[in-house]
Amino acid sequence: MREGNHKKRRLNAMDKAEKIMDLLMELIKSQFSGTISIGFNRGGITRIEKNEDILKNTMKPVN
């Protein structure tokens, strides 16, 4: 990177794959019970979203 160039370094495919695997492992450890959506554009990952129903995790069923 040239001096004065303050742009973030773009991650290569292997770096992205490692980050996704790390994220998934952390979610497994925390017993994540939601969904993961991964958006692709031209073969590249453009967006990763995780959704979880917070009521499902905090409310106890009524008998």
LOTIMI-431640 format. One record per residue: x, y, z of N, C-alpha, C in turn; residue number from 1; residue in one letter. Coordinates in Angstrom, 1 decimal. Layout:
+--------+--------+--------+--------+--------+--------+--------+--------+--------+-----+------+
|     nu |     nv |     nw |    cau |    cav |    caw |     cu |     cv |     cw | pos | code |
+--------+--------+--------+--------+--------+--------+--------+--------+--------+-----+------+
|      X |      Y |      Z |      X |      Y |      Z |      X |      Y |      Z | NUM |    a |
...
+--------+--------+--------+--------+--------+--------+--------+--------+--------+-----+------+
This chain:
+--------+--------+--------+--------+--------+--------+--------+--------+--------+-----+------+
|     nu |     nv |     nw |    cau |    cav |    caw |     cu |     cv |     cw | pos | code |
+--------+--------+--------+--------+--------+--------+--------+--------+--------+-----+------+
|    0.8 |   -1.2 |    0.0 |    0.0 |    0.0 |    0.0 |    0.9 |    1.2 |    0.0 |   1 |    m |
|    0.5 |    2.2 |   -0.8 |    1.3 |    3.4 |   -0.9 |    1.1 |    4.3 |    0.3 |   2 |    r |
|    2.1 |    5.1 |    0.7 |    1.9 |    6.0 |    1.8 |    0.8 |    7.1 |    1.4 |   3 |    e |
|    0.0 |    7.4 |    2.3 |   -1.1 |    8.4 |    2.0 |   -2.3 |    7.7 |    1.5 |   4 |    g |
|   -2.3 |    6.4 |    1.2 |   -3.5 |    5.7 |    0.7 |   -4.2 |    5.1 |    2.0 |   5 |    n |
|   -5.3 |    5.7 |    2.4 |   -5.9 |    5.3 |    3.6 |   -7.1 |    4.3 |    3.4 |   6 |    h |
|   -7.2 |    3.7 |    2.2 |   -8.3 |    2.8 |    1.9 |   -7.9 |    1.5 |    2.6 |   7 |    k |
|   -9.0 |    0.8 |    3.1 |   -8.8 |   -0.5 |    3.7 |   -8.4 |   -1.5 |    2.6 |   8 |    k |
|   -7.6 |   -2.5 |    3.1 |   -7.2 |   -3.5 |    2.1 |   -8.4 |   -4.4 |    1.9 |   9 |    r |
|   -8.6 |   -4.8 |    0.6 |   -9.7 |   -5.7 |    0.3 |   -9.3 |   -7.1 |    0.6 |  10 |    r |
|  -10.2 |   -7.8 |    1.2 |   -9.9 |   -9.2 |    1.6 |  -10.0 |  -10.1 |    0.4 |  11 |    l |
|   -9.1 |  -11.0 |    0.3 |   -9.1 |  -12.0 |   -0.8 |  -10.1 |  -13.1 |   -0.4 |  12 |    n |
|  -10.4 |  -14.0 |   -1.3 |  -11.4 |  -15.0 |   -1.1 |  -11.1 |  -15.9 |    0.1 |  13 |    a |
|   -9.8 |  -16.3 |    0.3 |   -9.5 |  -17.1 |    1.5 |   -9.7 |  -16.4 |    2.8 |  14 |    m |
|   -9.4 |  -15.1 |    2.9 |   -9.6 |  -14.3 |    4.1 |  -11.1 |  -14.2 |    4.4 |  15 |    d |
|  -11.9 |  -14.0 |    3.3 |  -13.4 |  -14.0 |    3.5 |  -13.9 |  -15.3 |    4.0 |  16 |    k |
|  -13.4 |  -16.4 |    3.4 |  -13.9 |  -17.7 |    3.8 |  -13.5 |  -18.0 |    5.3 |  17 |    a |
|  -12.3 |  -17.6 |    5.7 |  -11.9 |  -17.8 |    7.1 |  -12.8 |  -16.9 |    8.1 |  18 |    e |
|  -13.1 |  -15.7 |    7.7 |  -13.9 |  -14.8 |    8.5 |  -15.3 |  -15.4 |    8.6 |  19 |    k |
|  -15.9 |  -16.0 |    7.5 |  -17.2 |  -16.6 |    7.6 |  -17.2 |  -17.8 |    8.5 |  20 |    i |
|  -16.2 |  -18.6 |    8.4 |  -16.1 |  -19.8 |    9.2 |  -16.0 |  -19.4 |   10.7 |  21 |    m |
|  -15.2 |  -18.4 |   11.0 |  -15.0 |  -17.9 |   12.4 |  -16.4 |  -17.4 |   12.9 |  22 |    d |
|  -17.1 |  -16.7 |   12.1 |  -18.4 |  -16.2 |   12.5 |  -19.4 |  -17.4 |   12.7 |  23 |    l |
|  -19.4 |  -18.4 |   11.9 |  -20.3 |  -19.5 |   12.1 |  -19.9 |  -20.3 |   13.3 |  24 |    l |
|  -18.6 |  -20.5 |   13.6 |  -18.2 |  -21.2 |   14.8 |  -18.7 |  -20.4 |   16.0 |  25 |    m |
|  -18.5 |  -19.1 |   16.0 |  -19.0 |  -18.3 |   17.2 |  -20.5 |  -18.4 |   17.4 |  26 |    e |
|  -21.2 |  -18.5 |   16.3 |  -22.7 |  -18.6 |   16.4 |  -23.1 |  -20.0 |   16.9 |  27 |    l |
|  -22.4 |  -21.0 |   16.5 |  -22.6 |  -22.3 |   17.0 |  -22.3 |  -22.4 |   18.5 |  28 |    i |
|  -21.2 |  -21.8 |   18.9 |  -20.9 |  -21.8 |   20.4 |  -22.0 |  -21.1 |   21.2 |  29 |    k |
|  -22.6 |  -20.0 |   20.6 |  -23.6 |  -19.3 |   21.4 |  -25.0 |  -19.8 |   21.2 |  30 |    s |
|  -25.1 |  -21.0 |   20.6 |  -26.4 |  -21.7 |   20.3 |  -27.3 |  -20.8 |   19.6 |  31 |    q |
|  -26.8 |  -20.2 |   18.5 |  -27.6 |  -19.3 |   17.7 |  -28.8 |  -20.2 |   17.0 |  32 |    f |
|  -30.0 |  -19.7 |   17.1 |  -31.1 |  -20.5 |   16.6 |  -31.9 |  -19.7 |   15.4 |  33 |    s |
|  -31.2 |  -18.8 |   14.8 |  -31.8 |  -18.1 |   13.7 |  -31.4 |  -18.5 |   12.3 |  34 |    g |
|  -31.4 |  -17.6 |   11.4 |  -31.1 |  -17.8 |   10.0 |  -29.9 |  -17.0 |    9.6 |  35 |    t |
|  -29.1 |  -17.5 |    8.6 |  -28.0 |  -16.7 |    8.0 |  -28.4 |  -16.6 |    6.6 |  36 |    i |
|  -28.3 |  -15.4 |    6.0 |  -28.5 |  -15.1 |    4.6 |  -27.2 |  -14.6 |    4.0 |  37 |    s |
|  -26.7 |  -15.2 |    2.9 |  -25.5 |  -14.7 |    2.3 |  -25.9 |  -14.3 |    0.9 |  38 |    i |
|  -25.6 |  -13.0 |    0.6 |  -25.9 |  -12.5 |   -0.8 |  -24.7 |  -12.5 |   -1.6 |  39 |    g |
|  -24.9 |  -13.0 |   -2.9 |  -23.8 |  -13.0 |   -3.8 |  -24.1 |  -12.1 |   -5.0 |  40 |    f |
|  -23.0 |  -11.6 |   -5.6 |  -23.1 |  -10.8 |   -6.8 |  -21.9 |  -11.1 |   -7.7 |  41 |    n |
|  -22.1 |  -11.6 |   -8.9 |  -20.9 |  -11.9 |   -9.7 |  -19.9 |  -12.8 |   -9.1 |  42 |    r |
|  -20.4 |  -13.8 |   -8.3 |  -19.6 |  -14.8 |   -7.7 |  -19.0 |  -14.3 |   -6.4 |  43 |    g |
|  -19.1 |  -13.1 |   -6.0 |  -18.6 |  -12.6 |   -4.7 |  -19.6 |  -12.4 |   -3.7 |  44 |    g |
|  -19.2 |  -12.4 |   -2.4 |  -20.2 |  -12.2 |   -1.3 |  -20.4 |  -10.7 |   -1.2 |  45 |    i |
|  -21.6 |  -10.3 |   -1.2 |  -21.9 |   -8.8 |   -1.1 |  -22.5 |   -8.5 |    0.3 |  46 |    t |
|  -23.2 |   -9.4 |    0.9 |  -23.8 |   -9.1 |    2.2 |  -24.1 |  -10.4 |    3.0 |  47 |    r |
|  -23.9 |  -10.3 |    4.3 |  -24.2 |  -11.4 |    5.2 |  -25.1 |  -10.9 |    6.3 |  48 |    i |
|  -26.2 |  -11.5 |    6.4 |  -27.2 |  -11.1 |    7.5 |  -27.5 |  -12.3 |    8.4 |  49 |    e |
|  -27.7 |  -12.0 |    9.6 |  -28.1 |  -13.0 |   10.6 |  -29.4 |  -12.5 |   11.2 |  50 |    k |
|  -30.4 |  -13.3 |   11.4 |  -31.7 |  -13.0 |   11.9 |  -32.0 |  -14.0 |   13.0 |  51 |    n |
|  -32.5 |  -13.5 |   14.1 |  -32.9 |  -14.4 |   15.2 |  -34.1 |  -13.8 |   15.9 |  52 |    e |
|  -35.0 |  -14.7 |   16.2 |  -36.3 |  -14.3 |   16.9 |  -36.0 |  -14.1 |   18.3 |  53 |    d |
|  -35.9 |  -12.9 |   18.8 |  -35.5 |  -12.7 |   20.2 |  -36.5 |  -13.2 |   21.2 |  54 |    i |
|  -37.8 |  -13.2 |   20.8 |  -38.9 |  -13.6 |   21.7 |  -38.8 |  -15.2 |   21.9 |  55 |    l |
|  -38.3 |  -15.9 |   20.9 |  -38.2 |  -17.3 |   21.0 |  -37.2 |  -17.7 |   22.0 |  56 |    k |
|  -36.1 |  -16.9 |   22.2 |  -35.1 |  -17.2 |   23.1 |  -35.3 |  -16.7 |   24.5 |  57 |    n |
|  -36.2 |  -15.7 |   24.7 |  -36.4 |  -15.1 |   26.0 |  -37.7 |  -15.5 |   26.7 |  58 |    t |
|  -38.7 |  -15.9 |   25.9 |  -40.0 |  -16.2 |   26.5 |  -40.1 |  -17.7 |   26.8 |  59 |    m |
|  -40.7 |  -18.0 |   27.9 |  -40.9 |  -19.4 |   28.2 |  -42.3 |  -19.8 |   27.8 |  60 |    k |
|  -42.5 |  -21.0 |   27.3 |  -43.9 |  -21.4 |   26.8 |  -44.9 |  -21.4 |   28.0 |  61 |    p |
|  -46.1 |  -21.0 |   27.7 |  -47.2 |  -21.0 |   28.7 |  -47.8 |  -22.4 |   28.7 |  62 |    v |
|  -48.0 |  -23.0 |   29.9 |  -48.6 |  -24.3 |   30.0 |  -50.1 |  -24.2 |   30.1 |  63 |    n |
+--------+--------+--------+--------+--------+--------+--------+--------+--------+-----+------+
